[in-house]
């Protein structure tokens, strides 16, 4: 039984993904104005009646992170004050997710702070994709539904000619922290697993020490949740080729691609970087970057939340 009439709104980010979502849901776009005052402050107005409605706000908190996060909070507040029955923050990419613990003294846990802000603004639940760390779900005092891009990537690679012989394929975790994600992917793909041993002398530097597992004469597929500057991934690519891998592909859910990472990927020895559209790429697209859509998956999850049916069945 649904909570109320379904209404889906969008901030100023990733309108292409939003259009896909409402097309799959076969509903009209939510009427909302999002603009800026002369001094740069965010101006929001909900331009339709939402009293008693089940409202969803689609807004990834990708760069510029603070601007997009603030926009999300203000839209949620506007819906709450307009008497929406339930407000779900649909955050395809959750910014600040990498600040999920204290790695040294006197530093914040910013992802917990962001969770507090979203709850304080008035969100009743959160729908997101491939969180950097699973414990972030526990930072919220409201329900969190996490979706996974794995089925979309598996469908792509199962059809790819280089991945037909599973004996010749190995899934690679780029660091120890991503082993659980890569292992789950390898299990569903029916291939072996390798792990790269990485050290960080400083926050923006990575040193690749060892490759644990057999990659010689194999097609390697590096699986990760985020590609940011691309520095770590491209060092992993070089190391895998040094260890005898025939080709290296990568699948990363969230293409942050800062610091001209798109150019680095284009000039690298990586065969193909496969990403999702949780973050709009704009002019960062090139021949080595393949974009898969998560619009249908998000739309189905929104429909199931509205009807109070199972989301986990999407991943059985």
Secondary structure by P-SEA (a helix, b strand, c coil): ccccbbbbbbcccaaaaaaaaaaaacccccbbbbbbcccccbbbbbcccccccbbbbbbbbcccaaaaaaaaaaaaaaaaaacccbbbbbccccccccccccccccccaaaaaaaaaaaaacccccccccccccccccccccbbbbbbaaaaaaaaaaacccccccccbbbbcccccaaaaaaaaaaaacbbbbbbbbbbccccbbbbccccccccccbbbbbbcccccaaaaaaaaaaaaaacccbbbbbbcccccccaaaaaaaaccccbbbbcccccccccccccbbbbbaaaaaaaaaaaaaaccccccccc
